[in-house]
Amino acid sequence: MTATTSELTELPGPPPAASSNDDVEPVAHESLNRFITGLVTVLPVLALGLVAWQLWDVALGWNDIFVFLAMYFSTGLGITVGFHRLFTHRSFKTTRPIRIALAALGSMAIEGPIVAWVADHRKHHAFSDQIGDPHSPHVEHGQGLRGALRGLVHAHVGWLFVHTQRGRKSRYAPDLMRDPDLVWIDQTFLWWAIGGILVSFGLGFLFGGFNWRAGLTGMLWGGLVRVLVLHHVTYSINSLCHYFGRAPYETGDKSRNLAWLAPFSLGEAWHNGHHAFPTSARHGLERWQLDISAAVIGTLQRLGLAWDVIRIEPARVAAKRTQA
């Protein structure tokens, strides 16, 4: 499917002219929310201490690398293909089992429940790099080097502890709130998060020859370390990709393409291309731009498991190009 309008509707209604309290999701138990966010942020960092001890004592094994990569790619695609391109931007349609699987895998990434994730991201697009954007590095952070550093820290991780601009779920994700499958996954988020850690243990135990130690190191690498790396790659889209890199397309914001980050982010770092055409299933708009998530969607389409895949006509891409 090729988009034929200037851009397909991003949200379930036109965004307001300016952000207001009607746009902001109230947070119950805010102190508990901050504590949990801090725990999820800090715990994987502490896991690096265990990793350092492990590497000092026993060399990293192939089994650990396998578990890390398996969990990184599966939960990463749950975010990029599922949470982002399917549920947020509706770039394609797929079967109910695949929708549920992608929602579950995205939840195992431990980046937050699906409805809140989608609401925040849709609000980000509605107010990109303006007041109302939940995680812009450019808004109200001051000038000069100090302001830039404050903005980058806020966009990278600080916004997770600040709830003044979080997207109101009833405003930005009413379609998800009407989907009983997604509501159930959203409400059972904690169990999916724990499940991802347990799956890491199971993979390590199984492929390590039914060895309990291999299960524990698999849980370390495929669980906590994987969460750490995936989180900071995702956070870098919000921070680095709104500050560094190239902007070959006119978007009206500060989004950038960051080529070196594209393989690690499974194609998400072609962020300027994404902001130019938010509903496109492919973010790397040029043929040479590696976009693993788009390749997965294309494979699903060839298998008859995805349809109505939105692709942008070359003439429209060329019309938004600002530089060679």
C-alpha positions as CSV (number, residue, x, y, z in Angstrom):
1,M,0.0,0.0,0.0
2,T,1.3,3.5,-0.9
3,A,0.3,6.5,1.1
4,T,-1.5,8.9,-1.3
5,T,-2.3,11.8,1.0
6,S,0.1,14.4,2.3
7,E,0.4,12.3,5.4
8,L,-2.0,9.8,7.0
9,T,-3.6,10.7,10.3
10,E,-1.3,10.1,13.2
11,L,-3.8,10.3,16.0
12,P,-7.4,9.5,16.6
13,G,-8.3,13.2,16.0
14,P,-6.5,16.5,15.2
15,P,-4.0,17.5,17.8
16,P,-4.7,20.7,19.8
17,A,-3.1,23.9,18.8
18,A,-1.1,23.8,22.0
19,S,-0.4,21.4,24.8
20,S,-2.8,21.6,27.8
21,N,-3.8,19.7,30.9
22,D,-6.3,17.8,28.8
23,D,-3.3,16.3,27.0
24,V,-1.4,15.3,30.1
25,E,-1.9,11.9,31.7
26,P,-2.3,12.2,35.5
27,V,0.0,9.9,37.4
28,A,-1.3,7.9,40.4
29,H,1.3,7.0,43.0
30,E,3.9,9.3,41.5
31,S,6.6,8.5,44.1
32,L,6.2,4.8,43.5
33,N,6.3,5.4,39.7
34,R,9.6,7.3,40.1
35,F,11.0,4.5,42.4
36,I,10.2,1.8,39.9
37,T,11.5,3.8,37.0
38,G,14.7,4.4,38.9
39,L,15.0,0.7,39.8
40,V,14.6,-0.3,36.2
41,T,17.1,2.3,35.1
42,V,19.7,1.6,37.8
43,L,19.5,-2.2,38.2
44,P,20.8,-3.0,34.7
45,V,23.7,-0.6,35.4
46,L,24.5,-2.5,38.6
47,A,24.4,-5.6,36.5
48,L,27.4,-4.3,34.7
49,G,29.4,-4.8,37.9
50,L,28.4,-8.5,37.8
51,V,29.4,-8.6,34.2
52,A,32.8,-7.1,34.9
53,W,33.3,-9.7,37.7
54,Q,32.2,-12.5,35.4
55,L,34.6,-11.5,32.6
56,W,37.4,-11.1,35.2
57,D,36.8,-14.6,36.6
58,V,35.5,-16.6,33.6
59,A,35.6,-15.7,29.9
60,L,32.2,-14.8,28.3
61,G,30.8,-17.9,26.6
62,W,29.1,-18.3,23.3
63,N,26.0,-19.4,25.0
64,D,25.7,-16.1,26.8
65,I,26.2,-14.2,23.5
66,F,23.5,-16.3,21.9
67,V,21.0,-15.6,24.7
68,F,21.8,-11.9,24.6
69,L,21.3,-11.6,20.9
70,A,18.1,-13.7,20.9
71,M,16.5,-11.6,23.6
72,Y,17.9,-8.3,22.2
73,F,16.5,-8.8,18.7
74,S,13.2,-10.4,19.8
75,T,12.3,-7.7,22.4
76,G,13.8,-5.0,20.3
77,L,11.6,-5.9,17.4
78,G,8.7,-6.0,19.8
79,I,9.4,-2.3,20.4
80,T,10.3,-1.2,16.8
81,V,7.9,-3.3,14.7
82,G,5.2,-3.7,17.4
83,F,5.0,-0.7,19.8
84,H,6.2,1.8,17.3
85,R,5.4,1.0,13.7
86,L,2.3,-1.1,14.2
87,F,0.6,0.2,17.3
88,T,1.7,3.8,17.4
89,H,1.7,4.7,13.7
90,R,-0.4,1.9,12.2
91,S,2.1,1.4,9.3
92,F,0.8,-2.1,8.5
93,K,-1.9,-4.6,9.6
94,T,-1.3,-8.1,10.7
95,T,-2.9,-11.1,12.3
96,R,-4.2,-11.2,15.8
97,P,-1.6,-13.8,17.0
98,I,1.2,-11.6,15.6
99,R,-0.3,-8.5,17.2
100,I,-0.4,-10.2,20.6
101,A,3.2,-11.6,20.2
102,L,4.6,-8.2,19.3
103,A,2.8,-6.5,22.2
104,A,4.1,-9.2,24.6
105,L,7.7,-9.0,23.3
106,G,7.6,-5.2,23.4
107,S,6.5,-5.4,27.1
108,M,9.4,-7.8,27.8
109,A,11.7,-4.9,26.8
110,I,10.6,-3.2,30.0
111,E,10.1,0.3,28.4
112,G,6.7,0.7,30.0
113,P,3.2,-0.6,29.4
114,I,2.1,-0.5,25.8
115,V,-0.8,2.1,26.1
116,A,1.4,4.6,28.0
117,W,4.3,4.1,25.5
118,V,2.1,4.7,22.5
119,A,0.4,7.7,24.1
120,D,3.7,9.4,24.9
121,H,5.1,8.7,21.5
122,R,2.0,10.1,19.7
123,K,2.2,13.2,21.8
124,H,5.9,13.5,20.9
125,H,4.9,13.7,17.2
126,A,2.1,16.1,17.9
127,F,4.5,18.6,19.6
128,S,7.9,17.5,18.3
129,D,10.6,19.8,19.8
130,Q,7.9,22.2,21.0
131,I,6.4,22.8,24.4
132,G,4.3,19.7,25.0
133,D,6.8,17.2,23.7
134,P,7.5,14.8,26.5
135,H,11.2,14.4,25.8
136,S,12.6,17.1,23.5
137,P,16.2,18.0,24.3
138,H,15.5,21.5,22.9
139,V,12.7,22.9,25.0
140,E,13.2,24.9,28.2
141,H,16.7,23.6,29.0
142,G,18.7,26.8,28.7
143,Q,21.4,28.0,26.3
144,G,24.9,27.1,25.6
145,L,26.8,23.9,26.6
146,R,25.0,23.6,29.9
147,G,21.6,23.9,28.3
148,A,22.6,21.3,25.7
149,L,23.7,18.8,28.3
150,R,20.6,19.4,30.4
151,G,18.5,18.9,27.3
152,L,20.2,15.7,26.3
153,V,20.0,14.2,29.8
154,H,16.3,15.1,29.9
155,A,15.6,13.6,26.5
156,H,17.7,10.5,27.2
157,V,16.4,9.5,30.6
158,G,15.3,12.5,32.7
159,W,11.8,12.7,31.2
160,L,11.0,9.3,32.6
161,F,11.0,10.8,36.1
162,V,9.0,14.0,35.1
163,H,5.3,13.6,34.4
164,T,4.3,17.1,33.4
165,Q,4.0,16.3,29.7
166,R,3.2,12.6,29.5
167,G,0.5,11.8,26.9
168,R,-3.0,11.3,28.2
169,K,-4.0,7.8,27.3
170,S,-7.6,8.6,26.7
171,R,-6.6,11.4,24.2
172,Y,-3.7,9.7,22.4
173,A,-4.3,6.0,22.6
174,P,-8.1,5.5,22.7
175,D,-7.9,2.8,19.9
176,L,-5.6,0.7,22.1
177,M,-7.8,1.2,25.1
178,R,-10.7,-0.3,23.1
179,D,-8.6,-3.4,22.1
180,P,-9.2,-6.1,24.8
181,D,-6.0,-8.0,23.8
182,L,-3.8,-4.9,24.3
183,V,-5.6,-3.8,27.5
184,W,-4.9,-7.3,29.0
185,I,-1.2,-7.1,28.0
186,D,-1.0,-3.5,29.3
187,Q,-2.5,-4.5,32.7
188,T,-0.2,-7.6,33.0
189,F,2.9,-5.6,32.0
190,L,4.8,-6.6,35.2
191,W,4.4,-10.3,34.4
192,W,5.7,-9.9,30.9
193,A,8.7,-8.0,32.2
194,I,9.5,-10.8,34.7
195,G,8.7,-13.3,32.0
196,G,11.4,-11.9,29.7
197,I,14.0,-12.4,32.5
198,L,12.8,-15.9,33.1
199,V,12.9,-16.7,29.3
200,S,16.5,-15.6,29.4
201,F,17.2,-18.1,32.2
202,G,15.4,-20.8,30.3
203,L,17.4,-20.2,27.1
204,G,20.7,-20.2,28.9
205,F,19.7,-23.4,30.8
206,L,18.5,-25.2,27.7
207,F,21.3,-24.2,25.3
208,G,23.9,-24.5,28.0
209,G,23.3,-28.2,28.2
210,F,20.8,-28.1,31.1
211,N,23.3,-26.3,33.2
212,W,22.0,-24.1,36.1
213,R,25.1,-21.9,35.9
214,A,24.5,-21.3,32.2
215,G,20.9,-20.4,33.0
216,L,22.0,-17.8,35.5
217,T,24.6,-16.2,33.2
218,G,22.0,-16.4,30.4
219,M,19.6,-14.5,32.7
220,L,22.4,-11.9,33.4
221,W,23.2,-11.3,29.8
222,G,19.9,-12.0,28.1
223,G,18.0,-10.3,30.9
224,L,19.6,-7.4,32.8
225,V,22.4,-6.5,30.4
226,R,20.1,-6.8,27.4
227,V,17.6,-4.5,29.1
228,L,20.4,-2.0,29.8
229,V,21.7,-2.0,26.2
230,L,18.2,-1.9,24.6
231,H,17.0,0.9,26.9
232,H,19.9,3.1,26.1
233,V,19.7,2.5,22.4
234,T,16.0,3.4,22.5
235,Y,16.7,6.5,24.7
236,S,19.3,7.6,22.2
237,I,16.6,7.9,19.6
238,N,15.0,10.5,21.8
239,S,18.2,12.3,22.7
240,L,21.0,11.8,20.1
241,C,18.7,11.6,17.1
242,H,17.3,15.0,17.9
243,Y,20.7,16.6,18.3
244,F,23.3,14.9,16.1
245,G,23.4,13.6,12.5
246,R,22.0,14.6,9.2
247,A,18.5,16.1,8.4
248,P,18.0,15.4,4.7
249,Y,14.2,15.9,4.9
250,E,12.1,18.9,5.9
251,T,10.2,18.1,9.1
252,G,9.8,21.3,11.0
253,D,11.7,19.8,14.1
254,K,15.2,18.9,15.1
255,S,15.0,15.2,14.2
256,R,18.2,13.7,12.7
257,N,19.4,10.5,10.9
258,L,22.2,8.9,12.8
259,A,23.7,6.2,10.6
260,W,26.0,4.5,13.1
261,L,23.1,3.9,15.4
262,A,20.8,2.4,12.8
263,P,22.0,-1.2,13.0
264,F,21.8,-1.3,16.8
265,S,18.3,0.4,16.8
266,L,17.0,-2.0,14.1
267,G,16.4,0.9,11.8
268,E,14.9,3.4,14.2
269,A,17.9,5.8,14.0
270,W,16.8,7.0,10.5
271,H,14.8,9.3,12.6
272,N,14.6,12.3,10.3
273,G,13.1,10.0,7.7
274,H,10.6,8.8,10.2
275,H,9.6,12.3,11.2
276,A,9.2,13.2,7.5
277,F,6.8,10.3,7.0
278,P,5.7,9.0,10.4
279,T,3.3,6.4,9.1
280,S,5.9,4.8,6.7
281,A,6.7,1.2,7.5
282,R,10.2,1.9,6.4
283,H,12.3,4.6,8.2
284,G,15.4,4.3,6.1
285,L,13.9,5.9,3.0
286,E,17.0,5.4,0.8
287,R,17.7,1.9,-0.5
288,W,21.2,1.8,1.0
289,Q,19.9,2.6,4.5
290,L,19.8,-0.5,6.6
291,D,16.4,-0.9,8.3
292,I,16.0,-4.3,9.9
293,S,12.5,-3.6,11.2
294,A,11.3,-2.7,7.7
295,A,12.8,-6.0,6.4
296,V,10.9,-7.9,9.1
297,I,7.7,-6.2,8.0
298,G,8.4,-7.0,4.4
299,T,9.0,-10.6,5.2
300,L,5.7,-10.8,7.0
301,Q,4.0,-9.3,4.0
302,R,5.6,-11.8,1.6
303,L,4.4,-14.6,3.9
304,G,0.8,-13.2,3.7
305,L,1.0,-12.2,7.4
306,A,1.1,-8.5,6.9
307,W,-0.9,-6.2,4.6
308,D,-1.8,-2.6,3.9
309,V,1.9,-1.9,4.4
310,I,2.4,1.9,4.0
311,R,5.3,2.8,1.7
312,I,6.0,6.3,0.5
313,E,6.2,7.1,-3.2
314,P,9.7,8.2,-4.4
315,A,8.3,11.5,-5.7
316,R,7.0,12.4,-2.2
317,V,10.3,11.5,-0.7
318,A,12.1,13.7,-3.2
319,A,9.7,16.6,-2.6
320,K,10.7,16.7,1.1
321,R,14.4,16.3,0.5
322,T,16.4,19.4,1.6
323,Q,19.9,18.2,0.6
324,A,21.6,15.7,-1.6
